[in-house]
Amino acid sequence: MSTTSLERTAKALRVWQANPEMKLKDLTTKEFQAQYDRMGELQPKIEELEEKLTPLRNERDALAKSMSKNTTRVRGGIRSYFGENSDEYELAGGTRASERRRTGPKKSAASTAATANAAK
């Protein structure tokens, strides 16, 4: 829960406590206060752990970038060593040359219509 949410909850709680005649069917001011207090206890602990996690996440993200580059290099090496149509290249995550979709130059609408008319 963000600080803003906690602040909104605190404001609502103060208004409710100032007007005890207001009742809700399935929630009392004591229950609401207990939830608010517990959230107040948990938030600093979460923030402390987040501070510890941040450098680990940064290290992981930097490592992921490096690994991605190295994975591309290794797959290129596998492709070069075993061939672009090899089982090893496919096992490494590459797409075999024989399985690639071949695309040719795009035909214009006029040439497509001319081909269709010539077939008639």
Sequence and secondary structure as in RCSB ss.txt:
>XXXX:A:sequence
MSTTSLERTAKALRVWQANPEMKLKDLTTKEFQAQYDRMGELQPKIEELEEKLTPLRNERDALAKSMSKNTTRVR
GGIRSYFGENSDEYELAGGTRASERRRTGPKKSAASTAATANAAK
>XXXX:A:secstr
  HHHHHHHHHHHHHHHH TT  BTTB HHHHHHHHHHHHHHHHHHHHHHHHHHHHHHHHHHHHHHHHHHHHHHH
HHHHHHH TTSHHHHHTT   GGGS        HHHHHHHHHHH 
